[in-house]
Amino acid sequence: MTPLSFALAHSLPEIVLAIGALVLLMMGALRRPKGDWIISECAIALLGLAALSMLFQVGPTAIIWDGAFIDDAFARFMKFLALGGAMVSLILSREFMAREQIDFFEFPILVLLATLGMLMLISAQSLIALYLGLELMSLALYVIAAFHRTNLRASEAGLKYFVLGALSSGMLLYGASLLYGFAGTVSFTGIGEALKGGPSIGVVFGLVFVMAGLAFKMSVVPFHMWTPDVYEGAPTPVTTFFASAAKMAAVAITVRIVMTAFPGMKLQWQQIVVFISILSMAIGAFGAIGQTNIKRLMAYSSIGHMGFALVGLAAGTEQGVFGVLVYMAIYLAMTLGTFAVILSMRVGNTYVENIGDLAGLSRNHKFMAFVMAMMMFSLAGIPPLAGFFAKWYVFLAAIKANLYWLAVIGMLASVVSAFYYLRVIKIMYLDEPARPFEKANWEVSAIVALGGLFVVLFWVYPAPLVNAASLAAKSLF
């Protein structure tokens, strides 16, 4: 195999999405009428094809494109999660976009381009590749956040995300330039080699700025301020995409850069990770208590869950990375299942978002109420549901790294957050019924059912996910 064919073989998912997005763009521009249903179907198929193409990449780690791109077990694991989140988000968007009369062909193409950026970001092995992937992802996300152009809240959400996102990108770029200036290379492994003698003050500043930029993409404290407003204002399928696929890419590159570029600076980056982890768990727990909009509640929930995931990263060990990977996979399933239920909250042609509208759901839609209750229990970390095992793995990694106090803070935050999750269950099962929702279509119902099965039955056979996460964590060390 020639070097070029070897590189192309290890870039198949990115090539599939890039070529597919360009072809669909031409189809959409030339088609009449401009409804998106064919484009959307093709986009979903392309995401599935990109996931299948990774089956041909099984093998040892490959560093290609002049050291800018890496294909290893860690990248494949996180790419599967990102592609899964994007695919489900597109499936959930079809009926919503049509009913809101915003089913333009550009939306699935923008999702494809954002996902392409995520895949590039996950496999980035240099600062330049990191920035290119981040910007490709972000530019598409800026547009789809404000995709409902006639909706004031959506326009406001897009503008807030754009302004704050541009600020975070500038901080990350400044940090990357500092790292390049002091290390003399943009390669993650090269930076790690250059810093073996000990970090200078300039490198520490570079690390702080890079972590600040990545923290914005993960929506962790203190760079979380955009999350509730954007989650509430953006169309619900877009919120689903933000809460699922985008989080996978942001967490993946954060784990990769601290483990490969800063192994000799563990004390410095560990302090940053511990700080943002504690604050995120606290803000996520207390900030959601007074929320009446379920999308805002999920925004604070996602902030808290990113804090829990970072507990595993703070350990700085292989077991910690393994905990982060398992946590992100389970978080993805819980998030997609919950948003599928939210997208079934329709009265007539109006989608409702208030938590109070779930009142008496157990008497009107027993199946939806049961799955939503399981999702809330799982998000709270109640055993034996999947969310309990997610927290178990990250807390166990922290304890083995002698971060006992961090695990204790995490458990206390879990207790506080259980209040608002249990309040949703109380409203569904004990309050007087509100006006019943319309019956969800089969696609939404199928995703609700699959999410519920995963969350409830994960403990029966966790081996496939656990083994894949273990292999992915080993590839970073």
C-alpha positions as CSV (number, residue, x, y, z in Angstrom):
1,M,0.0,0.0,0.0
2,T,1.4,3.4,-1.0
3,P,1.6,6.2,1.6
4,L,-1.2,8.0,-0.1
5,S,-3.6,5.0,-0.2
6,F,-2.7,4.2,3.4
7,A,-3.6,7.8,4.4
8,L,-6.8,7.7,2.5
9,A,-7.8,4.4,4.0
10,H,-7.4,5.8,7.5
11,S,-9.4,8.9,6.5
12,L,-12.4,7.2,5.1
13,P,-15.1,8.6,7.4
14,E,-13.9,12.2,6.7
15,I,-13.7,11.6,3.0
16,V,-17.2,10.1,2.9
17,L,-18.7,13.1,4.7
18,A,-16.8,15.7,2.8
19,I,-17.6,14.3,-0.7
20,G,-21.2,13.5,0.4
21,A,-21.8,17.0,1.7
22,L,-20.6,18.6,-1.5
23,V,-22.8,16.3,-3.6
24,L,-25.9,17.0,-1.5
25,L,-25.2,20.7,-1.7
26,M,-25.4,20.5,-5.5
27,M,-28.5,18.3,-5.3
28,G,-30.2,20.7,-3.0
29,A,-29.3,23.8,-5.0
30,L,-30.5,22.2,-8.3
31,R,-33.6,20.4,-7.0
32,R,-37.2,21.7,-7.4
33,P,-39.1,21.8,-5.1
34,K,-36.5,22.5,-2.4
35,G,-38.0,20.3,0.4
36,D,-35.2,18.5,2.3
37,W,-36.6,15.0,2.7
38,I,-34.4,13.4,0.1
39,I,-31.4,15.4,1.3
40,S,-32.1,14.4,4.9
41,E,-32.4,10.7,4.0
42,C,-29.1,10.9,2.1
43,A,-27.4,12.7,4.9
44,I,-28.5,10.0,7.4
45,A,-27.2,7.3,5.0
46,L,-23.9,9.1,4.7
47,L,-23.5,9.2,8.5
48,G,-24.2,5.5,8.6
49,L,-21.7,4.9,5.8
50,A,-19.1,6.9,7.5
51,A,-19.6,4.8,10.7
52,L,-19.4,1.5,8.7
53,S,-16.2,2.7,6.9
54,M,-14.4,2.6,10.2
55,L,-14.7,-1.1,10.2
56,F,-12.0,-1.1,7.6
57,Q,-9.7,0.9,9.8
58,V,-9.3,-1.7,12.6
59,G,-5.6,-2.1,13.3
60,P,-2.7,-0.4,14.9
61,T,-2.4,3.3,15.4
62,A,-1.7,5.2,12.2
63,I,-0.3,8.8,12.2
64,I,-0.9,10.3,8.7
65,W,-0.9,13.5,6.8
66,D,2.5,14.6,7.9
67,G,1.7,13.9,11.6
68,A,-1.4,16.1,11.7
69,F,-3.9,13.3,11.9
70,I,-4.1,10.1,14.0
71,D,-6.3,7.1,13.6
72,D,-6.3,5.0,16.8
73,A,-8.8,3.0,18.9
74,F,-9.6,6.2,21.0
75,A,-10.4,8.2,17.8
76,R,-12.6,5.4,16.4
77,F,-14.5,5.0,19.7
78,M,-15.3,8.7,20.0
79,K,-16.1,9.0,16.3
80,F,-18.7,6.3,16.6
81,L,-20.3,8.2,19.4
82,A,-20.2,11.5,17.4
83,L,-21.6,9.9,14.3
84,G,-24.4,8.2,16.4
85,G,-25.3,11.5,18.0
86,A,-25.5,13.3,14.6
87,M,-27.5,10.5,13.0
88,V,-30.1,10.4,15.7
89,S,-30.3,14.2,15.8
90,L,-31.1,14.2,12.1
91,I,-33.7,11.5,12.4
92,L,-35.4,13.4,15.2
93,S,-35.3,16.6,13.2
94,R,-37.4,15.5,10.2
95,E,-40.9,15.8,11.6
96,F,-40.0,18.8,13.8
97,M,-38.5,20.8,10.9
98,A,-41.4,20.0,8.6
99,R,-44.0,21.1,11.2
100,E,-42.1,24.3,11.9
101,Q,-41.8,25.0,8.2
102,I,-38.0,25.2,8.3
103,D,-37.2,22.0,6.5
104,F,-34.7,23.6,4.2
105,F,-32.1,21.4,2.5
106,E,-29.2,23.3,4.0
107,F,-29.9,21.9,7.5
108,P,-28.8,18.3,7.0
109,I,-25.8,19.5,5.0
110,L,-24.7,21.8,7.8
111,V,-25.0,18.9,10.2
112,L,-22.8,16.8,7.9
113,L,-20.2,19.6,7.8
114,A,-20.3,20.1,11.6
115,T,-19.9,16.3,12.0
116,L,-16.9,16.4,9.6
117,G,-15.3,19.0,11.7
118,M,-15.9,16.9,14.8
119,L,-14.2,13.8,13.2
120,M,-11.2,16.0,12.2
121,L,-11.1,17.4,15.8
122,I,-11.2,13.9,17.4
123,S,-8.3,12.8,15.2
124,A,-6.3,16.0,15.5
125,Q,-2.6,15.3,16.3
126,S,-1.3,18.9,16.0
127,L,-2.4,22.4,17.0
128,I,-3.2,23.4,13.4
129,A,-5.4,20.3,12.8
130,L,-7.1,21.0,16.1
131,Y,-8.0,24.5,15.1
132,L,-9.1,23.6,11.6
133,G,-11.5,20.9,12.9
134,L,-12.7,23.2,15.7
135,E,-13.6,26.0,13.3
136,L,-15.2,23.7,10.7
137,M,-17.4,22.4,13.5
138,S,-18.1,25.8,15.0
139,L,-19.0,27.7,11.8
140,A,-21.7,25.1,11.0
141,L,-23.0,25.1,14.6
142,Y,-23.2,29.0,14.6
143,V,-25.6,28.8,11.6
144,I,-27.8,25.9,12.7
145,A,-28.2,27.5,16.2
146,A,-30.1,30.4,14.4
147,F,-31.6,28.2,11.7
148,H,-35.2,29.2,12.7
149,R,-34.6,32.6,11.1
150,T,-38.1,34.0,11.9
151,N,-37.9,33.0,15.6
152,L,-36.5,35.8,17.8
153,R,-35.2,33.3,20.4
154,A,-33.4,31.3,17.8
155,S,-31.7,34.4,16.4
156,E,-30.7,35.5,19.8
157,A,-29.3,32.0,20.6
158,G,-27.3,32.0,17.4
159,L,-25.9,35.5,18.0
160,K,-24.9,34.6,21.6
161,Y,-23.2,31.4,20.5
162,F,-21.4,33.2,17.7
163,V,-20.0,36.0,19.8
164,L,-18.9,33.9,22.7
165,G,-17.7,31.2,20.4
166,A,-15.5,33.6,18.5
167,L,-14.0,34.8,21.8
168,S,-13.2,31.3,22.9
169,S,-11.7,30.5,19.5
170,G,-9.4,33.5,19.8
171,M,-8.3,32.4,23.3
172,L,-7.6,28.9,22.0
173,L,-5.6,30.3,19.1
174,Y,-3.6,32.6,21.4
175,G,-2.8,29.7,23.6
176,A,-1.8,27.5,20.7
177,S,0.6,30.3,19.4
178,L,2.2,30.5,22.9
179,L,2.7,26.7,22.9
180,Y,4.2,26.8,19.4
181,G,6.5,29.6,20.4
182,F,7.9,27.9,23.5
183,A,7.9,24.3,22.3
184,G,9.0,25.0,18.7
185,T,6.5,22.5,17.2
186,V,2.7,22.1,16.6
187,S,2.7,18.3,17.0
188,F,1.1,17.1,20.3
189,T,3.8,14.4,20.7
190,G,6.5,17.0,19.8
191,I,5.2,19.4,22.4
192,G,5.2,16.6,25.0
193,E,8.9,15.8,24.1
194,A,9.9,19.5,24.2
195,L,8.3,20.0,27.7
196,K,10.0,17.0,29.4
197,G,12.6,19.4,31.0
198,G,9.8,21.3,32.8
199,P,7.3,23.9,31.7
200,S,8.1,27.6,31.5
201,I,5.6,30.3,32.5
202,G,4.8,30.9,28.9
203,V,3.8,27.3,28.4
204,V,1.6,27.4,31.4
205,F,-0.2,30.5,30.1
206,G,-0.6,28.7,26.7
207,L,-2.1,25.7,28.5
208,V,-4.6,27.8,30.3
209,F,-5.7,29.6,27.2
210,V,-6.1,26.3,25.2
211,M,-8.0,24.7,28.1
212,A,-10.3,27.8,28.2
213,G,-11.1,27.5,24.5
214,L,-11.9,23.8,24.9
215,A,-13.9,24.4,28.1
216,F,-16.3,26.6,26.1
217,K,-16.9,23.8,23.6
218,M,-17.6,21.4,26.5
219,S,-19.9,24.1,28.1
220,V,-18.2,23.8,31.5
221,V,-18.0,26.5,34.2
222,P,-16.8,29.2,33.9
223,F,-17.5,29.2,30.1
224,H,-21.0,27.8,30.4
225,M,-23.0,31.1,30.2
226,W,-24.2,30.5,26.6
227,T,-25.6,27.0,27.3
228,P,-29.0,27.6,28.8
229,D,-30.0,30.4,26.4
230,V,-28.8,28.5,23.3
231,Y,-30.4,25.2,24.4
232,E,-33.7,27.0,25.0
233,G,-33.6,29.2,21.9
234,A,-32.4,26.9,19.2
235,P,-34.8,24.4,17.5
236,T,-35.0,21.3,19.7
237,P,-33.2,19.0,17.2
238,V,-30.4,21.5,17.1
239,T,-30.3,21.4,20.9
240,T,-30.1,17.6,20.7
241,F,-27.1,17.9,18.3
242,F,-25.4,20.4,20.6
243,A,-25.9,18.2,23.7
244,S,-24.8,14.9,22.0
245,A,-22.4,14.9,19.1
246,A,-20.7,18.2,19.8
247,K,-19.9,17.2,23.4
248,M,-18.3,14.0,22.2
249,A,-15.8,15.9,20.0
250,A,-15.0,18.5,22.6
251,V,-14.3,16.0,25.4
252,A,-12.3,13.7,23.0
253,I,-9.8,16.5,22.0
254,T,-9.5,17.7,25.6
255,V,-8.6,14.2,26.7
256,R,-6.2,13.7,23.8
257,I,-4.3,17.0,24.2
258,V,-3.7,16.7,27.9
259,M,-2.6,13.1,27.7
260,T,-0.3,13.4,24.7
261,A,0.9,17.0,24.7
262,F,1.2,17.6,28.4
263,P,2.1,14.4,30.1
264,G,4.9,16.2,31.9
265,M,2.6,18.9,33.1
266,K,0.1,16.8,34.9
267,L,0.2,18.9,38.1
268,Q,-0.7,22.0,36.1
269,W,-3.5,20.7,33.9
270,Q,-4.9,18.6,36.7
271,Q,-5.5,21.7,38.8
272,I,-7.4,23.3,35.9
273,V,-9.5,20.2,35.3
274,V,-10.3,19.7,39.0
275,F,-11.3,23.4,39.3
276,I,-13.7,23.3,36.3
277,S,-15.1,19.9,37.3
278,I,-16.1,21.0,40.8
279,L,-17.6,24.3,39.6
280,S,-19.5,22.5,36.8
281,M,-20.9,19.9,39.1
282,A,-22.1,22.6,41.5
283,I,-23.6,25.0,39.0
284,G,-25.2,22.1,37.1
285,A,-26.7,20.8,40.4
286,F,-28.0,24.1,41.8
287,G,-28.7,26.0,38.6
288,A,-31.4,23.6,37.4
289,I,-33.5,23.6,40.5
290,G,-35.6,26.6,39.6
291,Q,-36.0,25.9,35.9
292,T,-39.4,25.5,34.4
293,N,-38.3,25.0,30.8
294,I,-37.2,21.4,30.2
295,K,-34.5,22.4,27.6
296,R,-33.0,24.9,30.1
297,L,-33.1,22.1,32.7
298,M,-31.2,19.8,30.3
299,A,-28.7,22.6,29.7
300,Y,-27.8,22.7,33.4
301,S,-27.9,18.9,33.5
302,S,-25.3,18.8,30.7
303,I,-23.1,21.2,32.5
304,G,-23.2,19.0,35.5
305,H,-22.6,15.9,33.6
306,M,-19.5,17.3,31.9
307,G,-18.2,18.1,35.4
308,F,-18.8,14.4,36.4
309,A,-17.0,13.3,33.2
310,L,-14.0,15.5,34.0
311,V,-13.7,13.8,37.4
312,G,-12.3,10.8,35.5
313,L,-9.9,13.0,33.5
314,A,-8.6,14.7,36.6
315,A,-7.3,11.3,37.7
316,G,-4.8,11.5,34.8
317,T,-4.6,7.7,34.5
318,E,-5.6,5.1,32.0
319,Q,-8.5,4.1,34.3
320,G,-9.6,7.7,34.4
321,V,-9.7,7.9,30.6
322,F,-11.6,4.6,30.5
323,G,-14.1,6.1,32.9
324,V,-14.5,9.2,30.8
325,L,-15.2,7.1,27.7
326,V,-17.8,4.9,29.4
327,Y,-19.4,8.1,30.9
328,M,-19.6,9.8,27.5
329,A,-21.2,6.8,25.8
330,I,-23.8,6.4,28.5
331,Y,-24.4,10.2,28.6
332,L,-25.0,10.1,24.9
333,A,-27.7,7.4,25.2
334,M,-29.4,9.2,28.1
335,T,-29.4,12.5,26.3
336,L,-30.7,11.2,23.0
337,G,-33.4,9.3,24.8
338,T,-34.5,12.3,26.9
339,F,-34.6,14.6,23.9
340,A,-36.6,12.1,21.9
341,V,-39.2,12.3,24.7
342,I,-39.0,16.1,24.6
343,L,-39.6,16.0,20.8
344,S,-42.8,14.0,21.4
345,M,-44.2,16.8,23.6
346,R,-46.6,18.1,21.0
347,V,-50.2,19.5,21.5
348,G,-51.8,19.9,18.1
349,N,-49.1,21.5,15.9
350,T,-47.4,23.2,18.8
351,Y,-44.3,21.8,20.5
352,V,-44.3,22.5,24.2
353,E,-41.2,22.8,26.4
354,N,-42.5,23.5,29.9
355,I,-41.9,20.9,32.6
356,G,-45.5,21.5,33.8
357,D,-46.8,20.2,30.5
358,L,-45.6,16.7,31.5
359,A,-48.2,16.6,34.3
360,G,-50.1,13.3,34.4
361,L,-48.1,11.9,31.5
362,S,-48.2,8.5,33.2
363,R,-52.0,8.3,32.6
364,N,-52.0,9.6,29.1
365,H,-48.8,8.0,27.7
366,K,-47.6,5.2,30.0
367,F,-44.7,4.2,27.7
368,M,-43.3,7.7,27.3
369,A,-43.7,8.4,31.1
370,F,-41.9,5.2,32.0
371,V,-39.0,5.8,29.7
372,M,-38.7,9.5,30.8
373,A,-38.7,8.3,34.4
374,M,-35.9,5.8,33.7
375,M,-33.9,8.6,31.9
376,M,-34.3,10.9,34.9
377,F,-33.4,8.1,37.4
378,S,-30.4,7.3,35.2
379,L,-29.2,10.9,34.9
380,A,-29.5,11.1,38.7
381,G,-27.2,8.0,39.0
382,I,-29.7,5.6,40.6
383,P,-28.7,2.0,40.5
384,P,-28.9,-0.3,38.6
385,L,-29.5,2.0,35.6
386,A,-26.7,2.9,33.2
387,G,-26.1,6.4,34.7
388,F,-25.1,4.8,38.0
389,F,-22.3,2.8,36.3
390,A,-21.1,5.9,34.5
391,K,-20.5,7.7,37.7
392,W,-19.2,4.6,39.4
393,Y,-16.3,4.4,36.9
394,V,-15.2,8.0,37.1
395,F,-15.5,8.2,40.9
396,L,-13.5,4.9,41.2
397,A,-10.7,6.3,39.0
398,A,-10.6,9.5,41.2
399,I,-10.4,7.4,44.4
400,K,-7.6,5.2,43.0
401,A,-5.7,8.4,42.1
402,N,-6.1,9.6,45.8
403,L,-8.6,12.3,44.8
404,Y,-11.0,11.2,47.5
405,W,-12.4,14.6,48.2
406,L,-13.2,15.1,44.5
407,A,-15.3,11.9,44.5
408,V,-17.1,13.0,47.7
409,I,-17.9,16.4,46.1
410,G,-19.2,14.6,43.0
411,M,-21.5,12.3,45.1
412,L,-22.8,15.4,47.0
413,A,-23.6,17.1,43.7
414,S,-25.4,14.0,42.5
415,V,-27.6,14.1,45.6
416,V,-28.5,17.7,44.9
417,S,-29.1,17.1,41.2
418,A,-31.4,14.2,42.1
419,F,-33.9,16.8,43.4
420,Y,-34.8,18.2,40.0
421,Y,-34.7,14.9,38.2
422,L,-37.1,13.4,40.8
423,R,-39.3,16.5,40.5
424,V,-39.9,15.7,36.8
425,I,-41.0,12.2,37.8
426,K,-43.3,13.5,40.5
427,I,-44.9,15.8,38.0
428,M,-45.5,12.9,35.5
429,Y,-46.9,10.5,38.0
430,L,-48.6,12.5,40.8
431,D,-49.9,15.8,39.3
432,E,-53.2,16.2,37.7
433,P,-53.1,15.4,33.9
434,A,-52.5,18.2,31.5
435,R,-53.7,18.2,27.9
436,P,-52.5,14.9,26.4
437,F,-49.7,15.0,23.8
438,E,-50.2,13.9,20.2
439,K,-48.9,10.4,19.3
440,A,-45.3,10.5,18.3
441,N,-44.2,9.1,14.9
442,W,-42.6,5.7,14.8
443,E,-39.0,7.1,14.4
444,V,-39.2,9.1,17.6
445,S,-40.9,6.2,19.4
446,A,-38.2,3.8,18.2
447,I,-35.4,6.1,19.5
448,V,-37.2,6.4,22.9
449,A,-37.6,2.6,23.1
450,L,-33.9,2.0,22.2
451,G,-32.7,4.6,24.7
452,G,-34.9,3.2,27.4
453,L,-33.7,-0.4,26.7
454,F,-30.0,0.7,26.9
455,V,-30.4,2.6,30.1
456,V,-32.5,-0.1,31.9
457,L,-30.6,-3.2,30.7
458,F,-27.0,-1.9,30.5
459,W,-26.1,-3.8,33.6
460,V,-27.2,-7.1,32.1
461,Y,-24.4,-7.1,29.4
462,P,-22.0,-4.2,29.7
463,A,-19.0,-6.1,28.2
464,P,-19.1,-4.7,24.5
465,L,-19.0,-1.1,25.7
466,V,-16.6,-1.7,28.5
467,N,-14.2,-3.7,26.3
468,A,-14.3,-1.1,23.6
469,A,-13.7,1.8,26.0
470,S,-10.8,-0.2,27.7
471,L,-9.1,-0.7,24.3
472,A,-9.6,3.0,23.4
473,A,-8.1,4.1,26.7
474,K,-5.1,1.9,26.2
475,S,-4.3,3.4,22.8
476,L,-3.6,6.8,24.4
477,F,-0.9,5.4,26.7
